[in-house]
Amino acid sequence: MRLLPASVPTGSRSGSRTWLRPAAVLLAAAGLGVFLWGAYIPVKAWAAHVLLQDAWDRAAGGDERAKPWPWADTRPVAKIWVERLGQSNIVLAGAQGRTLAFGPGHLDGTALPGAPGHSVISAHRGTHFRWLEKAQVGDLIETERPDGARGPYRIVEKRIIDSREEQIAVHPDRDLLTLITCSPWRTGTRAAPCG
């Protein structure tokens, strides 16, 4: 008579457990994939920030065509910050979606921040202009261009508009800075130069 230890599976029980190891490996691989996909966005944002800062430094050093990466179709045109809120952003040329993914975009055809005329900058409210919700009338917004020219602005108006019913008018004959973001709190903030 031959006896088997109680821990050795016999018969059909051993066949029913053979799927456990592949299932565990598949589940672990899926979990790792989800983690890596979730980490991709923050890593991409961090890398973009480093590359944008490098492009800003090169632009401030006189490189008028400084791009954050070789295939970029944008470049840094200004910095904007609000000391009270401890917030700053590098502003990129163009206000298209591909630019807004990496930072605020300067609307083509409007004055550069700090230059005479009306400058318009747009950004997503959930990322680069998240601080705009906390901005208040009277706050100082400062801008700097790569050539070193600065333009201080003071917030004089904060409005919510429905873009389906009202467009933001551009006033090229007035020295203004308009910051635009989207819903749910769709705030257009206008600032006038200090001085």
LUMMAR-946698 format. One record per atom (N, C-alpha, C, O): residue in three letters; x, y, z. Coordinates in steps of 0.2 Angstrom, whole numbers, padded with zeros to 4 digits, always signed. Layout:
ALAXYZ/...
//
This chain:
MET+0004-0006+0000/MET+0000+0000+0000/MET+0004+0006+0000/MET+0009+0006+0004/ARG+0003+0011-0004/ARG+0006+0017-0005/ARG+0002+0023-0002/ARG-0004+0023-0003/LEU+0005+0027+0003/LEU+0001+0032+0006/LEU+0004+0039+0003/LEU+0010+0040+0002/LEU+0000+0044+0002/LEU+0002+0050+0000/LEU+0001+0055+0005/LEU-0003+0055+0009/PRO+0006+0060+0006/PRO+0005+0065+0011/PRO-0001+0069+0009/PRO-0004+0070+0004/ALA-0004+0072+0015/ALA-0011+0075+0014/ALA-0010+0081+0010/ALA-0015+0084+0007/SER-0004+0084+0009/SER-0004+0091+0006/SER-0003+0090-0002/SER-0004+0095-0005/VAL-0002+0084-0004/VAL-0002+0083-0011/VAL-0009+0082-0014/VAL-0013+0078-0012/PRO-0011+0087-0019/PRO-0017+0087-0022/PRO-0018+0080-0026/PRO-0013+0078-0030/THR-0024+0078-0027/THR-0025+0072-0031/THR-0030+0073-0035/THR-0035+0077-0034/GLY-0031+0069-0041/GLY-0036+0069-0045/GLY-0038+0076-0048/GLY-0033+0080-0050/SER-0044+0077-0049/SER-0046+0083-0053/SER-0045+0090-0049/SER-0045+0095-0052/ARG-0043+0089-0042/ARG-0042+0095-0038/ARG-0035+0099-0041/ARG-0035+0105-0041/SER-0030+0095-0043/SER-0024+0098-0046/SER-0025+0102-0052/SER-0022+0107-0053/GLY-0030+0099-0056/GLY-0031+0103-0063/GLY-0035+0109-0062/GLY-0035+0114-0066/SER-0039+0110-0056/SER-0043+0116-0055/SER-0039+0121-0053/SER-0041+0127-0053/ARG-0033+0120-0050/ARG-0028+0125-0048/ARG-0023+0128-0053/ARG-0019+0132-0051/THR-0022+0125-0058/THR-0017+0126-0063/THR-0018+0133-0066/THR-0013+0136-0068/TRP-0024+0136-0066/TRP-0025+0143-0068/TRP-0023+0148-0064/TRP-0023+0154-0066/LEU-0022+0147-0057/LEU-0021+0152-0052/LEU-0014+0156-0054/LEU-0014+0162-0053/ARG-0009+0152-0055/ARG-0003+0156-0057/ARG-0003+0160-0063/ARG-0001+0166-0062/PRO-0006+0158-0069/PRO-0006+0163-0074/PRO-0011+0168-0073/PRO-0010+0174-0075/ALA-0016+0167-0069/ALA-0021+0173-0067/ALA-0018+0178-0063/ALA-0019+0184-0064/ALA-0014+0175-0058/ALA-0010+0180-0054/ALA-0005+0184-0057/ALA-0004+0190-0056/VAL-0001+0181-0062/VAL+0003+0184-0066/VAL+0000+0190-0071/VAL+0002+0195-0071/LEU-0006+0188-0074/LEU-0010+0192-0078/LEU-0012+0198-0074/LEU-0012+0204-0076/LEU-0015+0197-0068/LEU-0017+0202-0063/LEU-0012+0207-0061/LEU-0013+0213-0061/ALA-0006+0204-0060/ALA+0000+0208-0058/ALA+0002+0212-0063/ALA+0004+0218-0063/ALA+0002+0210-0070/ALA+0004+0213-0075/ALA-0001+0219-0077/ALA+0001+0225-0079/ALA-0007+0218-0076/ALA-0012+0223-0077/ALA-0011+0228-0072/ALA-0012+0234-0074/GLY-0010+0227-0066/GLY-0009+0232-0061/GLY-0003+0236-0062/GLY-0003+0242-0061/LEU+0002+0233-0064/LEU+0008+0237-0066/LEU+0007+0241-0072/LEU+0009+0247-0072/GLY+0003+0239-0077/GLY+0001+0243-0082/GLY-0003+0249-0080/GLY-0001+0255-0083/VAL-0008+0248-0076/VAL-0012+0254-0074/VAL-0007+0259-0070/VAL-0008+0265-0071/PHE-0003+0256-0066/PHE+0001+0261-0062/PHE+0006+0265-0067/PHE+0006+0271-0066/LEU+0009+0261-0071/LEU+0013+0265-0076/LEU+0010+0270-0080/LEU+0012+0276-0081/TRP+0004+0268-0082/TRP+0000+0273-0086/TRP-0002+0279-0082/TRP-0002+0285-0084/GLY-0004+0278-0076/GLY-0005+0283-0071/GLY+0001+0288-0069/GLY+0000+0294-0068/ALA+0007+0285-0069/ALA+0013+0288-0068/ALA+0015+0292-0074/ALA+0019+0297-0073/TYR+0013+0290-0080/TYR+0015+0293-0086/TYR+0014+0301-0086/TYR+0018+0305-0088/ILE+0008+0302-0084/ILE+0006+0309-0085/ILE+0010+0314-0080/ILE+0012+0319-0082/PRO+0010+0312-0074/PRO+0015+0316-0069/PRO+0022+0317-0072/PRO+0025+0322-0071/VAL+0025+0311-0074/VAL+0032+0311-0076/VAL+0032+0316-0083/VAL+0037+0319-0083/LYS+0027+0315-0087/LYS+0027+0319-0093/LYS+0027+0327-0091/LYS+0030+0331-0094/ALA+0023+0328-0086/ALA+0022+0335-0084/ALA+0028+0338-0081/ALA+0030+0344-0082/TRP+0032+0334-0077/TRP+0038+0336-0074/TRP+0043+0337-0079/TRP+0047+0342-0079/ALA+0044+0332-0084/ALA+0049+0333-0089/ALA+0047+0339-0093/ALA+0052+0343-0095/ALA+0041+0341-0095/ALA+0039+0347-0099/ALA+0041+0353-0095/ALA+0044+0358-0098/HIS+0040+0353-0088/HIS+0042+0359-0084/HIS+0049+0360-0084/HIS+0051+0366-0085/VAL+0053+0355-0084/VAL+0061+0356-0084/VAL+0063+0358-0091/VAL+0067+0363-0091/LEU+0060+0355-0096/LEU+0062+0358-0103/LEU+0059+0365-0105/LEU+0063+0369-0108/LEU+0053+0367-0102/LEU+0051+0373-0103/LEU+0055+0378-0099/LEU+0057+0384-0102/GLN+0058+0377-0093/GLN+0062+0381-0089/GLN+0069+0382-0093/GLN+0071+0387-0093/ASP+0071+0377-0096/ASP+0077+0377-0100/ASP+0076+0381-0106/ASP+0081+0385-0108/ALA+0071+0381-0109/ALA+0069+0385-0115/ALA+0069+0392-0113/ALA+0071+0397-0117/TRP+0066+0393-0107/TRP+0065+0400-0105/TRP+0072+0403-0104/TRP+0074+0409-0106/ASP+0076+0399-0100/ASP+0083+0402-0099/ASP+0087+0403-0105/ASP+0090+0408-0106/ARG+0086+0399-0110/ARG+0089+0400-0117/ARG+0087+0406-0120/ARG+0090+0410-0123/ALA+0080+0407-0120/ALA+0077+0413-0123/ALA+0079+0419-0119/ALA+0080+0425-0123/ALA+0079+0419-0113/ALA+0082+0425-0109/ALA+0089+0427-0110/ALA+0091+0432-0110/GLY+0093+0422-0113/GLY+0100+0423-0115/GLY+0101+0425-0122/GLY+0106+0426-0124/GLY+0095+0426-0125/GLY+0095+0429-0132/GLY+0093+0424-0138/GLY+0093+0426-0143/ASP+0092+0418-0136/ASP+0090+0413-0141/ASP+0082+0414-0143/ASP+0078+0412-0139/GLU+0081+0418-0148/GLU+0074+0420-0150/GLU+0070+0414-0152/GLU+0064+0414-0153/ARG+0073+0408-0154/ARG+0070+0403-0156/ARG+0070+0397-0152/ARG+0069+0391-0154/ALA+0071+0398-0145/ALA+0072+0393-0140/ALA+0065+0389-0140/ALA+0060+0391-0138/LYS+0066+0382-0142/LYS+0060+0378-0141/LYS+0061+0373-0135/LYS+0067+0371-0134/PRO+0056+0371-0132/PRO+0057+0367-0126/PRO+0059+0360-0128/PRO+0063+0356-0125/TRP+0058+0357-0134/TRP+0060+0351-0137/TRP+0060+0352-0145/TRP+0057+0356-0147/PRO+0064+0348-0148/PRO+0066+0350-0155/PRO+0059+0350-0160/PRO+0059+0354-0164/TRP+0054+0346-0159/TRP+0049+0346-0163/TRP+0043+0351-0161/TRP+0038+0351-0163/ALA+0044+0354-0155/ALA+0039+0359-0153/ALA+0037+0364-0158/ALA+0041+0367-0162/ASP+0031+0366-0158/ASP+0029+0371-0162/ASP+0027+0378-0158/ASP+0023+0382-0160/THR+0030+0378-0153/THR+0029+0384-0148/THR+0036+0386-0145/THR+0041+0382-0145/ARG+0036+0391-0142/ARG+0042+0394-0138/ARG+0039+0398-0132/ARG+0034+0401-0133/PRO+0044+0399-0127/PRO+0042+0404-0122/PRO+0042+0411-0124/PRO+0046+0413-0127/VAL+0037+0414-0122/VAL+0036+0422-0124/VAL+0036+0426-0118/VAL+0037+0432-0118/ALA+0034+0423-0112/ALA+0034+0427-0106/ALA+0033+0423-0100/ALA+0032+0417-0100/LYS+0034+0426-0094/LYS+0033+0423-0088/LYS+0027+0427-0085/LYS+0027+0433-0086/ILE+0023+0424-0081/ILE+0018+0427-0077/ILE+0018+0425-0070/ILE+0018+0419-0069/TRP+0017+0429-0065/TRP+0017+0427-0058/TRP+0012+0432-0054/TRP+0012+0438-0056/VAL+0010+0429-0049/VAL+0006+0432-0044/VAL+0009+0431-0037/VAL+0008+0425-0034/GLU+0013+0436-0035/GLU+0017+0435-0028/GLU+0012+0433-0023/GLU+0014+0428-0019/ARG+0006+0436-0022/ARG+0002+0434-0016/ARG+0000+0427-0016/ARG-0001+0424-0011/LEU-0001+0424-0022/LEU-0003+0417-0022/LEU+0003+0412-0023/LEU+0002+0406-0023/GLY+0009+0415-0024/GLY+0015+0411-0025/GLY+0014+0407-0031/GLY+0017+0401-0031/GLN+0011+0409-0036/GLN+0010+0406-0042/GLN+0014+0409-0048/GLN+0014+0415-0049/SER+0017+0405-0052/SER+0020+0407-0058/SER+0020+0402-0064/SER+0019+0396-0063/ASN+0020+0405-0070/ASN+0019+0401-0076/ASN+0024+0403-0082/ASN+0025+0410-0082/ILE+0026+0399-0086/ILE+0029+0401-0092/ILE+0024+0401-0097/ILE+0020+0396-0098/VAL+0023+0407-0101/VAL+0018+0408-0106/VAL+0021+0406-0113/VAL+0027+0408-0114/LEU+0018+0402-0117/LEU+0020+0399-0123/LEU+0016+0403-0129/LEU+0011+0406-0128/ALA+0020+0403-0134/ALA+0017+0406-0140/ALA+0011+0402-0143/ALA+0012+0396-0144/GLY+0005+0405-0144/GLY+0000+0402-0147/GLY-0005+0399-0141/GLY-0003+0397-0136/ALA-0011+0400-0143/ALA-0016+0397-0138/ALA-0020+0391-0140/ALA-0026+0391-0139/GLN-0017+0387-0144/GLN-0020+0381-0147/GLN-0020+0375-0141/GLN-0016+0376-0136/GLY-0024+0370-0142/GLY-0024+0365-0137/GLY-0018+0361-0136/GLY-0016+0360-0131/ARG-0014+0361-0141/ARG-0007+0357-0141/ARG-0002+0361-0136/ARG+0002+0358-0133/THR-0003+0368-0137/THR+0001+0372-0132/THR-0002+0372-0125/THR+0002+0372-0120/LEU-0008+0373-0124/LEU-0011+0373-0118/LEU-0010+0367-0114/LEU-0011+0367-0108/ALA-0008+0361-0117/ALA-0007+0355-0113/ALA-0001+0356-0109/ALA+0000+0353-0104/PHE+0004+0361-0110/PHE+0010+0362-0107/PHE+0011+0368-0103/PHE+0015+0369-0099/GLY+0006+0373-0104/GLY+0006+0380-0101/GLY+0002+0384-0104/GLY-0002+0383-0109/PRO+0001+0390-0101/PRO-0003+0396-0103/PRO-0001+0398-0110/PRO+0005+0397-0112/GLY-0006+0399-0115/GLY-0004+0401-0122/GLY-0006+0409-0123/GLY-0011+0411-0121/HIS-0001+0412-0126/HIS-0002+0419-0128/HIS-0006+0419-0135/HIS-0004+0416-0139/LEU-0012+0423-0135/LEU-0016+0423-0141/LEU-0013+0427-0146/LEU-0011+0433-0146/ASP-0012+0423-0152/ASP-0008+0427-0158/ASP-0012+0433-0160/ASP-0018+0433-0159/GLY-0009+0438-0162/GLY-0012+0444-0164/GLY-0013+0449-0158/GLY-0015+0455-0160/THR-0012+0447-0152/THR-0012+0452-0147/THR-0005+0454-0144/THR-0001+0451-0146/ALA-0005+0460-0141/ALA+0002+0462-0138/ALA+0005+0457-0134/ALA+0001+0453-0130/LEU+0011+0457-0134/LEU+0015+0452-0129/LEU+0014+0456-0122/LEU+0014+0462-0121/PRO+0014+0451-0117/PRO+0013+0454-0110/PRO+0019+0459-0109/PRO+0025+0458-0110/GLY+0017+0465-0106/GLY+0021+0470-0104/GLY+0023+0475-0110/GLY+0025+0480-0109/ALA+0020+0473-0116/ALA+0021+0478-0122/ALA+0015+0482-0122/ALA+0010+0480-0120/PRO+0015+0488-0125/PRO+0009+0492-0126/PRO+0004+0488-0130/PRO+0005+0485-0135/GLY-0002+0489-0128/GLY-0008+0486-0131/GLY-0011+0481-0126/GLY-0009+0480-0121/HIS-0016+0477-0129/HIS-0020+0472-0126/HIS-0017+0465-0127/HIS-0017+0463-0132/SER-0015+0462-0121/SER-0012+0455-0122/SER-0017+0450-0119/SER-0021+0452-0114/VAL-0018+0445-0122/VAL-0023+0440-0120/VAL-0019+0433-0119/VAL-0016+0431-0124/ILE-0020+0430-0113/ILE-0017+0424-0112/ILE-0022+0419-0109/ILE-0027+0421-0105/SER-0022+0413-0112/SER-0027+0408-0110/SER-0024+0401-0107/SER-0018+0400-0109/ALA-0027+0398-0102/ALA-0024+0392-0100/ALA-0030+0388-0097/ALA-0036+0390-0095/HIS-0029+0381-0096/HIS-0034+0377-0092/HIS-0035+0379-0085/HIS-0030+0380-0082/ARG-0041+0379-0083/ARG-0042+0380-0076/ARG-0040+0375-0071/ARG-0039+0376-0065/GLY-0040+0369-0073/GLY-0038+0363-0069/GLY-0030+0362-0068/GLY-0028+0359-0063/THR-0026+0366-0072/THR-0019+0365-0071/THR-0016+0372-0070/THR-0015+0374-0065/HIS-0014+0375-0076/HIS-0010+0381-0076/HIS-0013+0387-0073/HIS-0010+0392-0070/PHE-0020+0388-0074/PHE-0023+0394-0071/PHE-0028+0392-0065/PHE-0033+0395-0064/ARG-0026+0386-0062/ARG-0030+0384-0056/ARG-0030+0390-0051/ARG-0035+0391-0047/TRP-0025+0394-0050/TRP-0024+0399-0045/TRP-0029+0405-0047/TRP-0030+0409-0043/LEU-0031+0405-0053/LEU-0035+0411-0055/LEU-0042+0412-0051/LEU-0044+0417-0050/GLU-0044+0406-0049/GLU-0050+0406-0045/GLU-0049+0410-0039/GLU-0054+0413-0036/LYS-0043+0410-0036/LYS-0042+0413-0029/LYS-0039+0420-0030/LYS-0038+0424-0025/ALA-0038+0422-0037/ALA-0036+0429-0038/ALA-0041+0434-0036/ALA-0047+0432-0037/GLN-0039+0440-0034/GLN-0044+0445-0032/GLN-0043+0451-0035/GLN-0037+0453-0037/VAL-0048+0455-0036/VAL-0048+0462-0038/VAL-0043+0465-0034/VAL-0043+0465-0028/GLY-0038+0469-0037/GLY-0032+0472-0033/GLY-0026+0468-0033/GLY-0021+0471-0032/ASP-0026+0462-0034/ASP-0020+0458-0035/ASP-0015+0460-0040/ASP-0017+0463-0045/LEU-0009+0460-0039/LEU-0004+0462-0043/LEU-0001+0456-0047/LEU+0000+0451-0045/ILE-0002+0456-0054/ILE+0001+0451-0058/ILE+0007+0454-0062/ILE+0006+0460-0065/GLU+0012+0451-0062/GLU+0018+0453-0065/GLU+0020+0449-0071/GLU+0019+0443-0071/THR+0023+0452-0076/THR+0025+0448-0082/THR+0032+0450-0084/THR+0034+0455-0082/GLU+0035+0445-0087/GLU+0042+0447-0090/GLU+0043+0443-0096/GLU+0041+0438-0097/ARG+0046+0447-0101/ARG+0047+0444-0107/ARG+0055+0441-0107/ARG+0059+0444-0103/PRO+0056+0437-0112/PRO+0063+0435-0112/PRO+0069+0440-0113/PRO+0074+0440-0111/ASP+0066+0446-0116/ASP+0071+0452-0117/ASP+0072+0456-0111/ASP+0076+0461-0110/GLY+0069+0454-0105/GLY+0069+0457-0099/GLY+0064+0462-0097/GLY+0063+0465-0092/ALA+0060+0464-0102/ALA+0055+0469-0101/ALA+0049+0466-0097/ALA+0047+0461-0097/ARG+0047+0470-0092/ARG+0042+0468-0087/ARG+0036+0473-0088/ARG+0036+0478-0090/GLY+0031+0470-0086/GLY+0024+0473-0086/GLY+0020+0471-0080/GLY+0018+0466-0079/PRO+0020+0476-0075/PRO+0016+0474-0069/PRO+0008+0476-0071/PRO+0007+0482-0074/TYR+0004+0472-0069/TYR-0004+0473-0070/TYR-0007+0472-0063/TYR-0005+0469-0059/ARG-0013+0476-0063/ARG-0017+0475-0057/ARG-0024+0473-0059/ARG-0026+0476-0064/ILE-0026+0468-0056/ILE-0033+0465-0058/ILE-0038+0470-0056/ILE-0039+0473-0050/VAL-0042+0472-0061/VAL-0047+0477-0060/VAL-0054+0475-0061/VAL-0059+0478-0059/GLU-0054+0469-0064/GLU-0061+0466-0065/GLU-0060+0458-0066/GLU-0055+0455-0068/LYS-0065+0455-0063/LYS-0066+0447-0063/LYS-0073+0446-0065/LYS-0077+0447-0062/ARG-0074+0443-0071/ARG-0080+0441-0074/ARG-0081+0434-0076/ARG-0076+0431-0078/ILE-0087+0432-0075/ILE-0089+0425-0078/ILE-0093+0427-0084/ILE-0098+0431-0084/ILE-0091+0424-0090/ILE-0095+0425-0096/ILE-0097+0418-0099/ILE-0094+0413-0098/ASP-0102+0418-0103/ASP-0104+0413-0107/ASP-0102+0414-0114/ASP-0104+0418-0118/SER-0097+0410-0116/SER-0093+0411-0123/SER-0098+0410-0129/SER-0097+0412-0134/ARG-0104+0407-0127/ARG-0109+0406-0133/ARG-0113+0413-0134/ARG-0116+0414-0139/GLU-0113+0417-0129/GLU-0117+0423-0129/GLU-0112+0429-0130/GLU-0115+0435-0132/GLU-0106+0429-0127/GLU-0102+0435-0127/GLU-0095+0433-0129/GLU-0092+0428-0126/GLN-0092+0437-0133/GLN-0085+0437-0134/GLN-0081+0442-0130/GLN-0083+0447-0129/ILE-0075+0440-0129/ILE-0070+0445-0125/ILE-0067+0450-0131/ILE-0064+0447-0136/ALA-0069+0456-0130/ALA-0066+0461-0135/ALA-0059+0462-0134/ALA-0057+0463-0128/VAL-0055+0463-0139/VAL-0048+0465-0139/VAL-0048+0472-0140/VAL-0050+0474-0145/HIS-0044+0476-0136/HIS-0044+0483-0137/HIS-0036+0485-0138/HIS-0032+0486-0133/PRO-0034+0485-0144/PRO-0027+0486-0146/PRO-0024+0493-0144/PRO-0018+0493-0143/ASP-0029+0497-0143/ASP-0027+0504-0141/ASP-0026+0505-0133/ASP-0024+0510-0131/ARG-0028+0500-0129/ARG-0027+0500-0122/ARG-0022+0495-0119/ARG-0021+0490-0122/ASP-0018+0497-0114/ASP-0014+0493-0111/ASP-0017+0488-0106/ASP-0018+0490-0100/LEU-0019+0482-0108/LEU-0022+0478-0104/LEU-0019+0471-0104/LEU-0016+0469-0109/LEU-0021+0467-0099/LEU-0019+0460-0099/LEU-0026+0456-0097/LEU-0028+0457-0092/THR-0028+0452-0102/THR-0034+0448-0100/THR-0032+0440-0100/THR-0029+0438-0104/LEU-0034+0437-0094/LEU-0032+0430-0093/LEU-0039+0426-0094/LEU-0044+0428-0091/ILE-0039+0421-0098/ILE-0045+0417-0099/ILE-0044+0410-0097/ILE-0039+0407-0098/THR-0049+0407-0094/THR-0049+0400-0092/THR-0056+0398-0094/THR-0061+0402-0096/CYS-0058+0391-0092/CYS-0064+0388-0094/CYS-0068+0387-0088/CYS-0066+0388-0082/SER-0074+0383-0089/SER-0078+0381-0084/SER-0076+0376-0079/SER-0071+0373-0081/PRO-0078+0375-0073/PRO-0085+0377-0071/PRO-0085+0384-0069/PRO-0091+0387-0068/TRP-0079+0387-0067/TRP-0080+0394-0065/TRP-0078+0399-0070/TRP-0077+0405-0068/ARG-0078+0397-0076/ARG-0077+0402-0082/ARG-0076+0409-0080/ARG-0080+0413-0081/THR-0070+0410-0078/THR-0068+0417-0076/THR-0063+0420-0081/THR-0058+0418-0083/GLY-0065+0426-0083/GLY-0061+0430-0087/GLY-0058+0436-0083/GLY-0062+0439-0080/THR-0052+0436-0082/THR-0049+0441-0077/THR-0045+0447-0081/THR-0041+0445-0085/ARG-0047+0453-0080/ARG-0044+0458-0084/ARG-0040+0462-0079/ARG-0042+0464-0074/ALA-0034+0464-0081/ALA-0029+0468-0077/ALA-0026+0474-0081/ALA-0025+0473-0087/ALA-0026+0479-0078/ALA-0023+0485-0081/ALA-0016+0486-0078/ALA-0014+0484-0073/PRO-0012+0489-0082/PRO-0005+0490-0080/PRO-0004+0495-0074/PRO-0008+0499-0073/CYS+0001+0493-0070/CYS+0002+0498-0064/CYS+0007+0503-0067/CYS+0010+0502-0071/GLY+0006+0509-0063/GLY+0011+0513-0065/GLY+0009+0520-0065/GLY+0012+0525-0066/
//
